[in-house]
Amino acid sequence: MEKLIGRERELKELEWTMKSQRSEFVILYGRRRVGKTFLVRHFFNDRYSFHFVGAHKQKKNVQLQNFAEALIRYGAPHDAHEITTWHEAFYQLINLLERCPDERKVIFFDEIPWIDTHGSEFVSELEYFWSNWVQNRDDIVFIACGSATSWMKDKLEDNQGGLHNRITHRIYLRPFYLNECKSYLNEHGFEWDDYQILQCYMIFGGVPYYLSLLRPYLSLPENVDALIFGRGGDLSNEFNELYNALFSKADRYIDIVKLLSTKREGFTRMEIEAKTGYRGGGLTKLLSNLERCDFIVSYVQFGNKNKQTLFRLADFYTLFYFRYVEGNLSRDEHYWQHHFMDRSVQSWEGFTFEEVCLRHLPHIKQGLGIAGIATEASAWRFTPSKNDTRKGAQIDLIIKRVDKLIHLVEMKFSEKSYTITKDYSQQLLERKHLFMDITGIDRGAVLTFITPMGLSQGVHSSIVHSELTSKDLFAPVKA
């Protein structure tokens, strides 16, 4: 089996479930394509007492037929074919497990949200199975895995019925950080430097499945064309598959992410309501589900007494799709090779690098030497009123430390060391003073820069309190 990269904490969690002296209910969730199934397969080496995979958009009778066939594969008698309800299905599963050797029994339900078809009563029978049988044993490890994170949260983690407070382990599998992407690519024969890996991350994020499709004998632009712009590319239809596989009424979720793609600093809830027409509990659910699946992030604005939240699109593939794929009528199968050096792409890389940095906040804190210090991360923007002559301004990352020092973080993407010009130096100082004036902070605000290759030392670089480079973003985070 292919080598597993990273996931040390998650492996320790699974190892603990096998050493436990009680039955364990584990939910494993995270964005689609992030490697949840591979993690379980790798840890258990495909050895389960029972393993079942839900089928996408299949009715109850098909799910039950598949379940019956799985039972037979694991040793159940052939009369399991007569299963017509989930009550019968779990009864047959109990019979199978009671014939297993006297050792810990691993039950793995993959893509479990897809099993729960309308009116199937699957969840209520799962509740009964756990409460009536598993709860009386100490040898069961039940693993529920699914990409529809909202379903996992609503139906399992927040269950108010027979599964209330029964979840013993919650394992969230995040996309790879940059250092893990580098390890994965090196393991598969790539010889890309950190700058190229950064560019790759801006398109594919840290999603292992996307990385697995890359070919080391192709350049990054050639890979992008082969996967996204080429006819029949493996990711040419990924956007529609991604959202439709996770959400019913996916068009509503797409409306939200499409709106968020138009403004990198994000939108407030009120602005989203005004632009989309979605309101109330319906909008709350849309936003919550998107955030649970790692497509968007929410964060507070610094100094806002009402803690007004901003919502920002955070999925790299989705950001790339709306910028370069949707509406592209060129039909150029070598589009990225022809355009990746365009000035507009360089501008897009600058914006997207900021999102890369925001995704690596633990690495930024570690690089600043404040990993063990309590901090608050937020953003800030100032929109002047009609009669205010001051210019608007925004800072996408502010790190407030418990010792009162406040880092105003600037993130700049450049292939070479970055030079702060006289004009830019003046702009930075004006923005800093405006921030201090608006927020009422009279001291302790310092400028911090993050650039791939560092800052050029010059007369104007002295305004910078601290700087980080790609070396800090690629560093493993120490436990």
C-alpha positions as CSV (number, residue, x, y, z in Angstrom):
1,M,0.0,0.0,0.0
2,E,1.1,3.5,-0.7
3,K,3.1,5.3,2.1
4,L,1.1,7.4,4.4
5,I,2.3,11.0,4.8
6,G,1.8,12.8,8.0
7,R,-1.3,12.1,10.1
8,E,0.6,11.3,13.2
9,R,-2.0,12.6,15.6
10,E,-4.8,10.8,13.8
11,L,-2.9,7.5,13.9
12,K,-2.3,7.8,17.6
13,E,-6.0,8.4,18.1
14,L,-6.9,5.2,16.1
15,E,-4.2,3.3,18.0
16,W,-5.8,4.3,21.3
17,T,-9.2,3.0,20.2
18,M,-7.6,-0.4,19.7
19,K,-6.0,-0.4,23.1
20,S,-9.1,0.8,24.9
21,Q,-11.0,-1.4,27.4
22,R,-14.4,-0.3,26.1
23,S,-16.3,-0.1,22.9
24,E,-15.5,3.0,20.8
25,F,-17.6,5.1,18.4
26,V,-15.3,7.0,16.1
27,I,-16.4,9.6,13.6
28,L,-13.9,10.6,10.9
29,Y,-14.7,13.6,8.9
30,G,-13.2,16.2,6.6
31,R,-13.3,17.7,3.2
32,R,-13.9,15.3,0.2
33,R,-10.7,13.9,-1.3
34,V,-8.7,14.6,1.8
35,G,-7.7,11.0,2.4
36,K,-10.1,9.7,5.2
37,T,-10.6,6.3,3.7
38,F,-6.9,5.9,2.9
39,L,-6.1,6.7,6.6
40,V,-8.4,3.9,7.9
41,R,-7.2,1.4,5.2
42,H,-3.6,2.1,6.0
43,F,-4.0,1.8,9.8
44,F,-6.1,-1.4,9.7
45,N,-4.4,-2.8,6.6
46,D,-7.9,-3.5,5.2
47,R,-8.6,-6.0,8.0
48,Y,-12.1,-5.4,9.4
49,S,-14.7,-7.5,11.0
50,F,-17.2,-5.8,8.7
51,H,-16.8,-3.0,6.1
52,F,-19.6,-1.3,4.2
53,V,-19.5,1.7,1.8
54,G,-22.6,3.8,1.1
55,A,-23.6,4.3,-2.5
56,H,-24.1,7.8,-3.8
57,K,-27.7,8.7,-4.7
58,Q,-28.9,5.1,-4.5
59,K,-32.3,4.2,-3.0
60,K,-32.8,2.2,0.2
61,N,-33.3,-1.2,-1.6
62,V,-29.9,-0.8,-3.4
63,Q,-28.2,0.2,-0.2
64,L,-29.6,-2.9,1.6
65,Q,-28.7,-5.2,-1.3
66,N,-25.1,-3.9,-1.1
67,F,-25.1,-4.4,2.7
68,A,-26.3,-7.9,2.3
69,E,-23.6,-8.7,-0.2
70,A,-21.0,-7.2,2.2
71,L,-22.3,-9.4,5.0
72,I,-21.9,-12.5,2.8
73,R,-18.3,-11.5,1.9
74,Y,-17.5,-11.4,5.6
75,G,-19.0,-14.8,6.3
76,A,-22.7,-14.4,6.8
77,P,-25.0,-17.1,5.4
78,H,-26.5,-16.5,2.0
79,D,-30.0,-15.9,3.4
80,A,-28.8,-12.4,4.2
81,H,-30.0,-11.6,0.7
82,E,-33.5,-11.5,2.2
83,I,-32.8,-8.2,4.0
84,T,-35.5,-5.6,3.4
85,T,-35.2,-3.2,6.4
86,W,-32.3,-1.7,8.3
87,H,-33.6,-3.4,11.4
88,E,-33.0,-6.8,9.7
89,A,-29.6,-5.6,8.4
90,F,-28.3,-4.7,11.8
91,Y,-29.7,-8.0,13.2
92,Q,-27.8,-9.9,10.6
93,L,-24.7,-7.8,11.4
94,I,-25.0,-8.8,15.1
95,N,-25.2,-12.4,14.2
96,L,-22.1,-12.1,12.1
97,L,-20.1,-10.3,14.7
98,E,-21.1,-12.8,17.5
99,R,-19.4,-15.5,15.4
100,C,-16.2,-13.6,15.2
101,P,-13.1,-14.6,17.3
102,D,-12.9,-13.2,20.8
103,E,-11.0,-10.0,20.0
104,R,-11.6,-6.4,19.2
105,K,-14.0,-6.1,16.3
106,V,-13.6,-3.3,13.8
107,I,-16.7,-2.1,11.9
108,F,-16.0,0.5,9.2
109,F,-19.0,2.3,7.6
110,D,-17.5,4.5,4.8
111,E,-19.5,7.3,3.2
112,I,-22.1,6.8,5.9
113,P,-24.1,10.0,5.0
114,W,-25.0,8.3,1.6
115,I,-26.5,5.4,3.4
116,D,-29.1,7.5,5.1
117,T,-31.6,7.8,2.2
118,H,-34.9,9.6,2.6
119,G,-37.3,7.6,4.9
120,S,-34.9,4.7,5.3
121,E,-34.8,4.8,9.2
122,F,-31.1,4.0,9.0
123,V,-30.1,6.4,11.8
124,S,-32.7,5.2,14.2
125,E,-31.7,1.6,13.6
126,L,-28.0,2.5,14.1
127,E,-29.0,4.1,17.4
128,Y,-30.8,0.9,18.4
129,F,-27.9,-1.3,17.3
130,W,-25.5,0.8,19.5
131,S,-27.8,1.1,22.5
132,N,-29.2,-2.4,22.5
133,W,-26.1,-4.4,21.6
134,V,-22.8,-2.5,21.4
135,Q,-23.3,-0.7,24.6
136,N,-23.3,-4.0,26.5
137,R,-19.9,-5.0,25.1
138,D,-16.3,-3.8,25.4
139,D,-14.8,-5.2,22.2
140,I,-16.3,-3.0,19.4
141,V,-14.6,-0.2,17.4
142,F,-17.2,1.4,15.2
143,I,-15.8,3.9,12.6
144,A,-18.2,6.2,10.8
145,C,-16.5,8.1,7.9
146,G,-18.0,10.6,5.6
147,S,-17.3,13.8,3.5
148,A,-20.7,15.4,4.2
149,T,-19.5,16.9,7.4
150,S,-22.8,18.6,8.0
151,W,-24.6,15.2,8.1
152,M,-21.9,13.8,10.4
153,K,-22.4,16.8,12.8
154,D,-26.2,16.8,12.8
155,K,-27.0,13.1,12.7
156,L,-24.1,11.7,14.8
157,E,-22.2,14.2,16.9
158,D,-25.2,16.3,17.9
159,N,-27.6,13.3,18.0
160,Q,-30.3,13.7,20.7
161,G,-31.5,10.1,20.4
162,G,-29.8,6.8,21.1
163,L,-26.4,8.1,20.1
164,H,-26.5,11.1,22.4
165,N,-23.1,11.4,24.0
166,R,-22.0,8.0,22.5
167,I,-19.3,9.4,20.3
168,T,-16.0,8.7,21.9
169,H,-13.5,10.0,19.3
170,R,-13.9,12.8,16.8
171,I,-11.1,12.8,14.2
172,Y,-11.0,15.8,11.8
173,L,-8.8,15.2,8.8
174,R,-7.5,18.5,7.4
175,P,-5.8,19.1,4.1
176,F,-2.1,18.9,4.0
177,Y,0.1,21.8,5.1
178,L,2.9,22.8,2.8
179,N,5.6,20.6,4.5
180,E,3.3,17.6,4.0
181,C,2.7,18.4,0.4
182,K,6.5,18.6,-0.1
183,S,7.0,15.2,1.6
184,Y,4.2,13.7,-0.6
185,L,5.7,15.1,-3.8
186,N,9.2,14.1,-2.9
187,E,8.0,10.6,-2.1
188,H,6.4,10.4,-5.6
189,G,9.5,11.5,-7.5
190,F,8.9,15.2,-7.9
191,E,11.9,17.6,-7.9
192,W,10.0,20.8,-7.4
193,D,11.5,23.5,-5.2
194,D,9.5,25.3,-2.5
195,Y,8.5,28.1,-4.9
196,Q,6.9,25.6,-7.3
197,I,5.2,23.8,-4.5
198,L,3.7,27.1,-3.3
199,Q,2.4,27.7,-6.8
200,C,0.9,24.1,-6.8
201,Y,-0.7,24.7,-3.4
202,M,-2.4,27.9,-4.8
203,I,-4.3,25.7,-7.3
204,F,-4.8,22.3,-5.6
205,G,-4.5,23.2,-1.9
206,G,-3.3,20.4,0.4
207,V,-5.8,17.9,-1.0
208,P,-4.0,14.5,-1.3
209,Y,-6.3,13.2,-4.1
210,Y,-5.4,16.2,-6.3
211,L,-1.7,15.7,-5.6
212,S,-2.0,12.0,-6.5
213,L,-3.1,13.0,-10.0
214,L,0.0,15.0,-10.7
215,R,2.8,13.5,-12.8
216,P,6.5,14.1,-12.0
217,Y,7.5,14.0,-15.7
218,L,5.3,17.0,-16.4
219,S,5.9,20.6,-15.3
220,L,3.3,22.3,-13.1
221,P,1.7,24.2,-16.0
222,E,1.5,21.0,-18.0
223,N,-0.1,19.1,-15.1
224,V,-2.7,21.9,-14.7
225,D,-3.6,21.7,-18.4
226,A,-3.7,17.8,-18.4
227,L,-6.0,17.7,-15.3
228,I,-8.2,20.8,-15.7
229,F,-8.1,22.3,-19.2
230,G,-7.4,19.2,-21.3
231,R,-10.3,17.3,-22.8
232,G,-11.3,14.5,-20.4
233,G,-8.9,15.7,-17.7
234,D,-9.5,14.0,-14.3
235,L,-10.5,17.4,-12.7
236,S,-12.3,18.9,-15.7
237,N,-15.7,18.3,-14.1
238,E,-14.5,18.3,-10.4
239,F,-16.3,21.4,-9.4
240,N,-19.8,20.1,-10.1
241,E,-19.0,16.6,-8.7
242,L,-17.5,18.2,-5.6
243,Y,-20.5,20.2,-4.5
244,N,-23.2,17.9,-5.8
245,A,-21.7,14.9,-4.0
246,L,-21.8,16.8,-0.6
247,F,-25.0,18.8,-0.6
248,S,-28.6,18.4,-1.6
249,K,-29.7,21.6,-3.5
250,A,-26.1,22.2,-4.3
251,D,-26.9,25.3,-6.4
252,R,-27.5,27.3,-3.2
253,Y,-24.1,26.5,-1.8
254,I,-22.6,27.3,-5.2
255,D,-24.3,30.7,-5.1
256,I,-22.6,31.4,-1.8
257,V,-19.1,30.4,-2.8
258,K,-19.4,32.2,-6.1
259,L,-20.3,35.4,-4.3
260,L,-17.4,35.0,-1.9
261,S,-15.0,34.4,-4.8
262,T,-15.6,38.0,-5.9
263,K,-14.0,39.7,-2.9
264,R,-10.9,38.3,-1.3
265,E,-11.4,40.0,2.1
266,G,-14.9,38.4,2.4
267,F,-18.4,39.4,3.1
268,T,-20.4,40.0,6.3
269,R,-23.6,38.0,6.8
270,M,-25.6,41.1,6.1
271,E,-23.8,41.6,2.8
272,I,-24.4,38.0,1.8
273,E,-28.1,38.3,2.6
274,A,-28.3,41.4,0.4
275,K,-26.5,39.8,-2.5
276,T,-28.1,36.3,-2.5
277,G,-31.5,36.8,-0.9
278,Y,-30.9,33.9,1.5
279,R,-31.8,34.7,5.1
280,G,-32.5,33.4,8.5
281,G,-32.0,29.8,9.5
282,G,-31.6,28.7,5.9
283,L,-28.5,31.0,5.4
284,T,-27.1,29.9,8.8
285,K,-27.2,26.3,7.6
286,L,-25.7,27.1,4.3
287,L,-22.8,28.9,5.9
288,S,-22.3,26.4,8.6
289,N,-22.2,23.4,6.2
290,L,-19.7,25.1,3.9
291,E,-17.5,25.9,6.8
292,R,-17.7,22.4,8.2
293,C,-16.5,21.1,4.8
294,D,-13.6,23.5,4.7
295,F,-14.8,25.5,1.7
296,I,-15.1,28.8,3.7
297,V,-13.8,30.3,6.9
298,S,-15.3,32.8,9.2
299,Y,-13.3,35.3,11.3
300,V,-14.1,38.3,13.4
301,Q,-13.0,41.9,12.6
302,F,-10.5,43.4,15.0
303,G,-12.0,46.0,17.3
304,N,-15.6,45.4,16.2
305,K,-17.7,45.6,19.4
306,N,-20.4,43.5,17.8
307,K,-17.9,40.9,16.7
308,Q,-19.3,41.1,13.2
309,T,-18.1,38.0,11.3
310,L,-16.6,38.0,7.9
311,F,-17.0,34.9,5.6
312,R,-14.2,34.2,3.2
313,L,-13.8,31.6,0.5
314,A,-10.9,29.3,1.5
315,D,-10.9,26.3,-0.9
316,F,-8.1,26.7,-3.3
317,Y,-9.5,24.6,-6.1
318,T,-12.8,26.6,-6.0
319,L,-10.9,29.9,-6.0
320,F,-9.0,28.8,-9.1
321,Y,-12.2,27.5,-10.8
322,F,-14.0,30.7,-10.5
323,R,-11.0,32.7,-11.6
324,Y,-9.9,30.7,-14.6
325,V,-12.2,27.8,-15.5
326,E,-15.8,29.0,-15.2
327,G,-16.7,31.0,-18.3
328,N,-13.5,30.1,-20.1
329,L,-14.6,29.8,-23.7
330,S,-11.2,29.5,-25.3
331,R,-11.3,25.7,-25.4
332,D,-7.5,25.9,-25.3
333,E,-6.3,22.6,-23.9
334,H,-2.9,24.3,-23.1
335,Y,-4.5,27.3,-21.5
336,W,-2.3,27.4,-18.4
337,Q,1.0,26.9,-20.3
338,H,0.0,29.9,-22.5
339,H,-1.1,32.2,-19.6
340,F,0.7,31.3,-16.4
341,M,3.2,34.1,-16.9
342,D,0.6,36.8,-17.6
343,R,0.6,39.8,-15.3
344,S,-3.0,39.0,-14.3
345,V,-1.9,35.6,-13.0
346,Q,0.9,37.2,-11.0
347,S,-1.7,39.4,-9.4
348,W,-3.9,36.4,-8.6
349,E,-0.9,34.6,-7.1
350,G,-0.4,37.6,-4.8
351,F,-3.9,37.4,-3.5
352,T,-3.8,33.6,-3.2
353,F,-0.5,33.7,-1.3
354,E,-2.4,35.5,1.4
355,E,-4.8,32.7,1.7
356,V,-1.9,30.2,1.9
357,C,-0.5,32.2,4.8
358,L,-3.8,32.4,6.6
359,R,-4.1,28.6,6.2
360,H,-0.7,28.3,8.0
361,L,-1.3,30.3,11.1
362,P,0.3,27.7,13.4
363,H,3.5,28.0,11.3
364,I,3.4,31.8,11.4
365,K,3.1,31.7,15.2
366,Q,6.0,29.2,15.4
367,G,8.1,31.3,13.1
368,L,7.5,34.4,15.3
369,G,8.5,32.4,18.4
370,I,5.0,32.8,20.0
371,A,3.6,29.2,19.5
372,G,3.1,28.9,23.2
373,I,1.6,32.3,23.8
374,A,-2.1,32.9,23.8
375,T,-3.1,34.9,20.7
376,E,-6.1,36.1,18.8
377,A,-6.1,36.2,15.0
378,S,-8.5,38.5,13.2
379,A,-8.8,40.9,10.2
380,W,-9.5,44.6,10.0
381,R,-11.1,46.9,7.4
382,F,-12.1,50.5,7.5
383,T,-14.7,51.9,5.2
384,P,-15.0,55.7,5.7
385,S,-18.4,57.3,6.0
386,K,-19.7,59.6,3.4
387,N,-18.2,62.8,5.0
388,D,-14.9,61.1,6.1
389,T,-12.0,62.2,3.9
390,R,-9.8,59.4,5.0
391,K,-9.1,56.5,2.6
392,G,-10.4,53.0,3.2
393,A,-8.0,50.4,4.4
394,Q,-7.8,46.7,5.3
395,I,-5.4,44.3,7.0
396,D,-6.1,40.7,6.3
397,L,-4.2,39.2,9.3
398,I,-3.7,40.7,12.7
399,I,-2.2,38.7,15.5
400,K,-2.9,40.1,19.0
401,R,-0.7,38.6,21.7
402,V,-1.5,38.2,25.4
403,D,1.5,40.5,26.1
404,K,-0.3,43.3,24.2
405,L,2.0,43.3,21.2
406,I,0.0,43.3,17.9
407,H,1.4,42.0,14.6
408,L,0.0,43.8,11.5
409,V,0.9,41.1,9.0
410,E,1.7,41.9,5.3
411,M,1.9,38.9,2.9
412,K,3.6,39.4,-0.4
413,F,4.3,36.8,-3.1
414,S,7.5,37.3,-5.1
415,E,9.9,35.1,-6.9
416,K,12.8,37.2,-5.6
417,S,13.5,39.0,-2.4
418,Y,10.9,41.6,-1.9
419,T,11.9,45.3,-1.9
420,I,9.9,47.9,0.1
421,T,9.9,51.1,-1.9
422,K,9.7,54.6,-0.4
423,D,6.1,55.0,-1.6
424,Y,5.1,51.6,-0.2
425,S,6.9,52.4,3.1
426,Q,4.8,55.5,3.4
427,Q,1.6,53.6,2.6
428,L,2.4,51.0,5.3
429,L,3.0,53.7,7.9
430,E,-0.1,55.6,7.0
431,R,-2.2,52.3,7.3
432,K,-0.6,51.5,10.6
433,H,-1.4,55.0,12.0
434,L,-4.9,54.8,10.7
435,F,-5.4,51.4,12.3
436,M,-4.1,52.7,15.7
437,D,-6.3,55.8,15.4
438,I,-9.5,54.0,14.5
439,T,-9.0,51.2,17.1
440,G,-7.7,53.5,19.9
441,I,-4.4,51.5,20.3
442,D,-1.6,53.9,21.2
443,R,1.3,51.5,21.2
444,G,2.5,47.9,20.6
445,A,1.4,47.6,16.9
446,V,4.3,46.4,14.7
447,L,4.7,45.4,11.1
448,T,5.4,41.8,10.2
449,F,6.2,40.6,6.6
450,I,5.8,37.2,5.1
451,T,7.4,36.6,1.7
452,P,8.7,33.5,0.0
453,M,12.3,34.8,-0.4
454,G,12.5,37.3,2.3
455,L,13.0,41.1,2.2
456,S,15.7,43.0,0.5
457,Q,17.7,44.9,3.1
458,G,17.5,48.6,2.4
459,V,16.7,52.0,3.9
460,H,12.9,51.3,4.0
461,S,13.0,47.7,5.4
462,S,13.8,49.1,8.8
463,I,10.1,49.7,9.4
464,V,9.5,46.0,9.6
465,H,9.6,44.5,13.1
466,S,9.8,40.8,12.1
467,E,9.8,38.8,8.9
468,L,9.1,35.2,7.8
469,T,9.8,33.4,4.6
470,S,8.7,30.2,2.9
471,K,11.1,28.3,5.1
472,D,8.8,29.2,8.0
473,L,5.7,28.2,6.1
474,F,7.3,24.8,5.1
475,A,8.6,24.0,8.6
476,P,6.8,21.2,10.5
477,V,4.9,22.5,13.4
478,K,6.3,21.2,16.7
479,A,3.9,19.5,19.0
